[in-house]
Amino acid sequence: MTNPSSAESHEFQAEVAKLLHLMVHSVYSEKEVFLRELISNASDACDKLRYEAITRPELTKGDEHFRVEICIDKEARTLTLTDNGIGMSHDELIDNLGTIARSGTSQFMAEAAQDKDKAVSLIGQFGVGFYSAFMIAERVDVTSRRAGSDEIWHWSSEGTGAFTLAPAEKTDLLFSDRGTAIVMQVRKGDEDFLDPMRISQVVKTYSDHVALPVTLKGAGEEEDQVLNTASALWARPKSEVSEEQYKEFYAHVAHAFDEPWFHIHYTAEGRHSYTVLLYVPTMAPFDLFDPKRANRVKLYVNRVFITEDAPLLPGYLRFMRGVVDSQDMPLNMSREMLQNNPLVGNIRGALTKRLISELGKKAEKDAEGFATFWDNFGAVLKEGLYEDFERQGDLLEVARFKTTKGEGLRSLKDYVADMKEDQEAIYYLAGSDPEMIARSPQLEGYKARGLEVLLLADAVDGFWTQSVPGYDGKPFRSVTKGAADLKKDAKEGEDAEEARADIATLTQFMKTTLEGKVADVRTSNRLTESPVCFVAGDSGLDLQVEKILAQHNQSDIGLKVLEINPGHPLIKALAGKAASGSGASDLEDAAFLLFDQAKIIEGDPLSDPTDFARRLGAVMTRAFG
């Protein structure tokens, strides 16, 4: 019982309030997943206490057997789920049930507002499984006692916009001196969740793999019934695990609602023994690019949970979900000691090698599935190209790229196989917008000569291309850096040759006019249709890298080289004017307008839009006035 006068009223975090509204008012075809989520949370609570009890055995003294109990009261219309796990304190109840701690909630709610069905399907990506109880409950009451504490707290909410929290007296809701009891007041229309047969079916379907017993409490003379096999799924032989069981365990361990693309399940034996069950998701979590780059793989030692953030995988594989169970690691291993433990390092190296190998196999056998995977996780995986030198070659084999060749993804092996006979480098163009990259004028000369160019639209691309020496003996070369050496592939047109002297005069005029705004003005071998473009100097940073560094205040934007197309009608006309020595004012306006045109093409803001408009107006007036 609680004392109403001592109850605290709290508002939900804004994102939680919106989420609850969606869950209560959205029609979801698989409401039964709420029970899976609550059982998974109870299992996690027991895992956490089991770990703490390694160094504080008094926390479980007298009640060492972890379990989950479910009780149905049809008359009161309540469904109660209780565990004897670690429990929650006053502050933990507020933090865990009143807020969503992970990043990305704003983006989530933006998508949720547009597509309610999609919103509910994405709930698991935020670890907000508790809130799924409101899909079948008009009110939820939580009673919890933290292990080792004398305080019992009662949390209550109707899933509207607020919750109350108050001290509670000794209660028979908890079957232990610790743990959590969740009482759901089942709403009208969801009475099937008050049916023991229905509850039994849901638990067997979704939570059979949970490694502690889930018991349905008997009513009256009925006996208690254990609903699941209560054995660690990863410890079972692969031959005894069905695909459906693998999928359900993924939902449990990842707290996810999507299906895994594929899983890896094996036991390593030899110098070190450990069991691995890892999954590759089909959907990217919203915290994928969180600066912490945290792993979500759970570490067990002889089936005892240790932590979910052990450094078992490098940051560029943080999208993986699953379990690693070591038979060699000491149970008293602290989270701090894990960072520098050689056994953890050995497991990390072996897991990374195995996963990259498996991804390579999937890329060859399931090109369509791998394309989806690459869209979701390619930008993350490419982080390994500049931070994991040991596996750089293996990652290059796995990597896939969009190119000027067509719509699909291409491997570097495919690229090299199709290179021109005298082509010496692998060409690439990096940027931030895929569509702008594909239409970039810097590509024109390469396309005209049939040279394939990698189109790189991820921020990471500007960095790994600077640190990777090459592939199969071919260096990577940016099409926006330095002079384009395309003379080997095609001879200059006769018109360009004849106008060389005039172009030289124009080039010199533009250098003088744009002094302080550009590093140089020169003729271009890479342009065939556009009049101008920007490129980086031979010793400068790639244009994309420079932009990224400037955004993070790590570098200033340097002066670029302005290239002009000697074969373009506009440039020819301007060259003629420059050679004749007439129209200096027109040439000056044209020089600045071409400079601004190059900026617009790069997606850069104009330094002086008013001056641009004035010059453009003047030129149009002279042309049409």
Secondary structure, DSSP 4 states (H G I P E B T S, - for coil): -B-GGGPEEEEPPHHHHHHHHHHHHS--TTTTHHHHHHHHHHHHHHHHHHHHHHH-GGGSTT-----EEEEEETTTTEEEEEE-SS---HHHHHHHHH---STTHHHHHHHHHH-HHHHHHTGGGGT-GGGGGGGTEEEEEEEEE-TT-S-EEEEEE-SSSEEEEEEB---TT-SSSSEEEEEEEEPTT-GGGG-HHHHHHHHHHHSTT-SS-EEE---TTPPPEE-S--S-GGGS-GGG--HHHHHHHHHHHHT-SSPEEEEEEEEE-SSS-EEEEEEEESS--TTTT-TT---EEEEEETTEEEES--S-S-GGGTT-EEEEEESSS-TT--HHHHTT-HHHHHHHHHHHHHHHHHHHHHHHH-HHHHHHHHHHHHHHHTTHHHH-GGGHHHHHHH-EEEETTEEEEEEHHHHHHT--TT--SEEEEE-S-HHHHHT-GGGHHHHHTT--EEEE-STTHHHHHHH---BTTB-EEETTBS----TTTSPPPHHHHHTHHHHHHHHHHHHHHTBTTEEEEEE-SS-SSSSEEEEB-TTS--HHHHHHHHHTTSSPPPPEEEEE-TTSHHHHHHHHHHHHT--HHHHHHHHHHHHHHHHHHHTPPPS-HHHHHHHHHHHHHHHH-
